[in-house]
């Protein structure tokens, strides 16, 4: 991609996780910023020290990656899987960002994420006081709904009501709100109406999640390095790659593995981390599932080989989480030409996409036999597998590419930059 040096649009990204983090949010936003930088956007990122994949290497507080200026503010870096440590990490990072924004006069718009979930409130507060720049609120997860559904907090608790108030302020002062699914758009628009926020402009935009499809290349051959490294040559690989969090339906997956224990040629490959990883590893051990392998995240440059080694990819989301989260791992699998088996509510964005694009199968949550049958259907029908794999690659190229998503973000960033320039005159 040729660099566009004509535009001088600016963007300040507030994102707790960023390059070189390997967890989905950090990697996803890095991919987006790389393309926006190629389009000529001057990007500054304010992030926290790595907390997910800390290999012991010291990461510089200031660095430039792909013409993106990265600044790491002070924050604690407790392990992400420690719930209390994770909350402390978020609080200390948010405080540092607030102080950064308070003393920095930013010349461009801000893109702020729901990571941590209350960070946009500080942008709204400064905006209300006429001390802050216009901001774009990118919603990856809907709070407090996600926390309530998982039983982390109670629905009508003081914390839940406070969170809704924070949402109201954040939505009210946002120049634009971006969501990553149609079901999520419905939920956010319902919240805005419920809060009594009167907006005459087109505030909520749906922009699909993306995969760096130019980076992910299929490599379906025996020379794939993971065949040797993990002893996978000649096996039928069912891959789960990414976060194994509280809101993922790992239970249905593990029960289906028990039903498929006689199929020794099928290997279930789990790559990533998350709250439920310890449980699924213990489940496999207790039930003597020798056909399961567990690994941590791989390097970004190794991701194409990892994804392309799979015959089938699994994504999951618990019932009740539709519209609150969208598993981005589905797009990466599709970019690698891998059919998706989605254990997910039928109204969720991923279920709708898989059905519309005919690039996999959707299984109801808890339907162990349905998951077993889906895997065996692909195992026994390689022509079907190949056809749906082609559909997956085609849909990414035509509808869900990184370039397509970046163009949508670019238009919003451009409009806000022009608005800021006009107001300054």
PETA-V495038 format. One record per helix or strand of 2 or more residues. SS is the DSSP state (H for helix, E for strand). FROM is the first residue (numbers start at 1). TO is the last residue. Records with the same first field share a line. If there is no record, write none. Layout:
SS->FROM-TO + FROM-TO
//
This chain:
E->10-14 + 42-47 + 62-65 + 68-72 + 109-113 + 135-139 + 176-179 + 204-206 + 236-241 + 266-271 + 292-295 + 312-316 + 339-343 + 360-363
H->24-38 + 83-103 + 119-128 + 145-149 + 158-173 + 182-195 + 225-229 + 250-259 + 277-286 + 300-308 + 329-335 + 349-357 + 368-380 + 382-398 + 402-424
//
